[in-house]
Amino acid sequence: MPLLEIKNLQLDFVNSEGSARAVDGVSLSIEAGETVCVVGESGCGKSVTAQSIARLVPTPPARYVAGEILLNGCDTLKMTPRELQDIRGGVVSYVFQEPGASLNPVFRVGAQIKESLKLHKPDKATDAEVIRLLKLVGIPAPESRIKNYPFEMSGGMQQRVMIAMALASEPKLLVADEPTTALDVTIQAQILDLLRDLRQRLGMAILLITHNLGIVGDMADRVAVMYAGQIVELAPARELLRRPLHPYTRALMASVPKLGGWGEATDEPALARQSEATAAREDARPTKRLIAIPGNVPRIGNFPPGCRFAPRCPIAKPECSNAIPELVEVEPQRWVRCPFWK
């Protein structure tokens, strides 16, 4: 049985003018110890889907219309508030983007980590355990760092504190929502290395939300590509990066910047380590114009009829606007929502 199994999740946002579907029929599973990346442009429903696992999306304005979210075999959509409190942090923990906005600026970081311990591991709510967690995530001199306020730490250090808080209760699933946003490429590489190492040491599963395809190749076992509230492609990471099938996935891959415009896929950790001499040589070469996907992601409640990517798709046909295509397994372990993927 998978650790997490989302089945046909449908979620609306409701206001005085009506309701709008934000997540439409999403199905996804994660095995114990597996890393799954969910990628797509901003506004595609990635974060809403991830936050729905522990029902962190406020209701209202959200409304869970249909589906199941099975975590350890139990449907979180049917849980009581007390049961949800037990799984939040106890079974699934979250690391959000922009840690400076997630940490409380008026409390020391040690006290904030200890608060998480008090909720789920009260017998371990000690300074010694906080120091152990800070060591686990690679913070130097943790004995003194527990007395720091968040503003006294760098962005990378703050993100490590957030990861320490998430790990305090020893969760089985870690949801990392854009964990490297607003960090420079060197710190991004360090955070990704840390997540990879922690997964190997602790055996936890990771759901990684990102728009950065460079991260996918380093981290993921499988990748789900989302567009306009739907999964449009689901595949093993290496297969997807080697041969994307859905037109949207191909467009995302084509829009990744190349080093010096000469065709090598961007690898941000490698870019961070590039020497100044190499960078100077690359700058001297002629560059090519960056390929961009035309148009924008449609707004919630204003999705086009039929295939939602059709207005931006380079291979769209008239029949694409007639009906929403199904997500079909076109090859073993490869699912695509497009009848013209070949």
Residue pairs with C-beta under 8 A, 6 or more apart in sequence:
1 73
2 29
2 30
2 31
2 70
3 30
3 31
3 32
3 34
3 71
3 72
3 172
3 173
3 205
4 28
4 29
4 30
4 53
4 69
4 70
4 71
4 92
4 173
4 205
4 207
5 28
5 29
5 30
5 68
5 69
5 70
6 26
6 27
6 28
6 29
6 49
6 52
6 53
6 67
6 68
6 69
6 70
7 27
7 67
7 68
7 69
7 70
8 25
8 26
8 27
8 66
8 67
8 68
9 23
9 25
9 26
9 27
9 49
9 52
9 64
9 66
9 67
9 68
9 69
10 21
10 23
10 24
10 25
10 64
10 65
10 66
10 67
11 21
11 22
11 23
11 48
11 52
11 57
11 62
11 63
11 64
11 65
12 19
12 20
12 21
12 22
12 62
12 63
12 65
13 19
13 20
13 22
13 61
13 62
13 63
13 300
14 60
14 61
14 62
14 63
15 61
18 301
19 63
19 301
20 300
20 301
21 65
21 229
21 300
21 301
21 303
22 45
22 48
22 62
22 229
22 300
23 45
23 48
23 49
23 52
23 229
24 45
24 228
24 229
24 230
25 67
25 230
26 45
26 49
26 67
26 226
26 229
26 230
26 231
27 231
27 327
28 36
28 38
28 49
28 224
28 231
28 234
30 36
30 173
30 205
30 207
31 205
32 172
32 203
32 205
33 199
33 203
33 204
33 205
34 205
34 206
34 221
34 222
35 199
35 205
35 206
35 207
35 208
35 219
35 220
35 221
35 222
36 205
36 206
36 207
36 208
36 220
36 221
36 222
36 223
36 224
37 208
37 209
37 210
37 215
37 216
37 219
37 220
37 222
37 223
37 224
37 237
38 46
38 49
38 50
38 207
38 208
38 209
38 210
38 223
38 224
38 225
38 226
39 46
39 210
39 211
39 212
39 213
39 216
39 223
39 224
39 225
39 226
39 252
40 46
40 211
40 225
40 226
40 227
40 252
41 211
41 227
41 252
41 293
41 297
42 211
42 297
43 297
43 299
43 300
44 226
44 227
44 228
44 229
44 297
45 226
45 228
45 229
45 230
46 177
46 209
46 226
47 177
47 178
47 209
48 57
48 62
49 226
50 94
50 175
50 177
50 207
50 209
51 57
51 94
51 177
52 64
52 69
53 69
53 71
53 76
53 92
53 173
53 175
53 207
54 71
54 76
54 84
54 87
54 88
54 92
54 94
55 64
55 76
55 77
55 79
55 84
56 88
56 94
64 77
67 77
68 75
68 77
69 75
69 76
69 77
70 76
71 87
71 91
71 92
71 173
72 91
72 172
74 83
74 87
76 84
76 87
79 87
85 119
89 116
89 119
89 120
89 166
89 168
89 169
89 171
90 120
90 169
90 171
91 171
91 172
91 173
92 171
92 172
92 173
92 174
92 175
93 165
93 166
93 167
93 169
93 171
93 173
93 174
93 175
94 166
94 174
94 175
94 176
94 177
95 159
95 162
95 163
95 166
95 174
95 175
95 176
95 177
95 179
96 102
96 162
96 177
96 178
96 179
97 177
97 178
97 179
97 181
97 182
98 181
98 182
99 150
99 155
99 158
99 159
99 161
99 162
100 150
100 151
100 155
100 158
102 162
103 109
103 112
103 150
103 158
103 161
103 162
104 112
104 150
105 149
105 150
105 151
106 149
107 149
108 146
108 147
108 148
108 149
109 145
109 146
109 148
109 149
109 150
109 153
109 161
110 127
110 130
110 145
110 146
110 147
110 148
112 161
112 165
113 130
113 133
113 134
113 146
113 161
113 164
113 165
113 168
114 125
114 126
114 127
114 130
116 165
116 168
116 169
117 124
117 125
117 126
117 129
117 130
117 168
117 169
118 125
119 169
120 168
120 169
121 129
121 168
121 169
121 170
127 146
129 168
130 142
130 146
130 164
131 142
131 143
131 146
133 164
133 167
133 168
134 142
134 145
134 146
134 160
134 161
134 164
135 142
136 164
136 167
136 198
137 160
137 161
137 163
137 164
137 167
137 194
137 198
138 160
138 190
138 194
139 145
139 157
139 160
139 161
139 164
145 153
145 157
150 158
150 161
153 161
154 187
155 182
155 183
155 187
156 183
156 187
156 190
156 191
159 179
159 180
159 183
159 187
159 191
160 191
160 194
163 179
163 191
163 194
163 195
163 198
166 174
167 174
167 198
167 202
170 202
171 204
172 204
172 205
173 204
173 205
173 206
173 207
174 195
174 198
174 199
174 204
174 205
174 206
174 207
175 206
175 207
175 209
176 195
176 206
176 207
176 208
176 209
177 209
178 209
178 210
178 211
179 191
179 195
179 208
180 187
180 188
180 191
180 192
180 210
180 212
180 215
183 191
184 272
185 268
185 269
185 271
185 272
186 272
188 215
188 268
188 269
188 272
189 268
189 269
189 272
189 273
192 215
192 218
192 219
192 269
195 206
195 208
195 219
196 218
196 219
198 204
199 205
199 206
206 219
208 215
208 219
208 220
210 216
212 268
213 241
213 252
213 253
213 256
214 256
214 265
214 266
214 267
214 268
214 269
215 268
216 223
216 237
216 240
216 241
217 237
217 238
217 241
217 265
217 267
218 267
218 269
220 237
221 236
221 237
222 234
222 235
222 236
222 237
223 233
223 234
223 235
223 236
223 237
223 240
223 241
224 231
224 233
224 234
225 231
225 232
225 233
225 234
225 240
225 246
225 248
225 249
225 252
226 232
227 248
227 297
227 308
227 309
228 297
228 298
228 303
228 308
228 309
229 300
229 303
229 308
230 308
230 324
230 327
230 337
231 327
231 335
231 337
232 246
232 248
232 249
232 309
232 327
232 336
232 337
232 338
233 240
233 244
233 245
233 246
233 248
233 249
233 334
233 335
233 336
233 337
234 327
234 334
234 335
235 245
235 333
235 334
235 335
236 333
236 334
239 333
239 334
240 249
240 334
241 253
244 250
244 252
244 253
245 330
245 334
245 336
245 338
245 341
246 336
246 337
246 338
246 341
247 309
247 313
247 314
247 315
247 316
247 338
247 340
247 341
248 293
248 309
248 312
248 313
251 293
251 312
251 314
252 293
254 291
255 290
255 291
255 292
255 293
256 265
256 266
257 266
257 290
258 264
258 265
258 266
258 288
259 266
259 271
259 282
260 282
260 283
260 285
260 287
261 285
261 286
261 287
261 288
262 285
293 312
294 312
295 311
295 312
298 304
298 308
298 311
304 310
304 311
304 321
305 321
305 322
306 319
306 320
306 321
306 322
306 323
306 324
306 325
307 313
307 316
307 320
307 321
307 324
307 325
307 337
307 338
308 324
309 316
310 316
310 320
310 321
313 320
315 340
317 340
320 340
325 337
325 338
325 339
326 337
327 335
327 336
327 337
328 335
328 336
328 337
329 335
330 336
330 341
